[in-house]
Amino acid sequence: MNAAIESPPISQDDRLMAGLSHIFGLIVALIVWATQRERKFVAFQAMQAIALDVVVMVTFAVIGGCAFCAMFGGMGLMLPLSFGLAAAGQGQGDASGSMAVVFILITLVAALLPFAIMVVLMLLALSVFALRIYAGVSVISGQDFRYPILGARLERYLVRQD
């Protein structure tokens, strides 16, 4: 553990405040960080919870935007393709059959892609929830918890600020 983040003895109240920051997320972490900034351990744990929430919100916005584009973009492809297939199918016997297969495949992909993206979002949400609980319980039990990539980067940033 880095000496810049370490505070002398960590009381049970400090561990509880830090653990609640991880478990309850952004609003509680902001309140804890704003009220306990002088306690380095509590402030660092609350800052980690804030940073995790920001990363998760940005990730969800990007993936949700992809789902939105896939859903409405797919719907936008349906209408021109159906008119194009109808026009191409007039007077061409076998060619319209292969075009119908292509249209059906595009329709299936466009219809199922948003649901697949939503499943990914739900799995991501469950994993973040489990990570929050693990972090909160670890901190409350007295361990100095660090998120795998985020904790080290945040620690380096905070040490440079001091």
Secondary structure, 3 states (H helix, E strand, C coil): CCCCCCCCCCCHHHHHHHHHHHHHCHHHHHHHHHHCCCCHHHHHHHHHHHHHHHHHHHHHHHHHHHHHHHHHHHHHHHHHHHHHHHHHHCCCHHHHHHHHHHHHHHHHHHHHHHHHHHHHHHHHHHHHHHHHHHHHHHHHCCCCCCCCCHHHHHHHHHHHHC
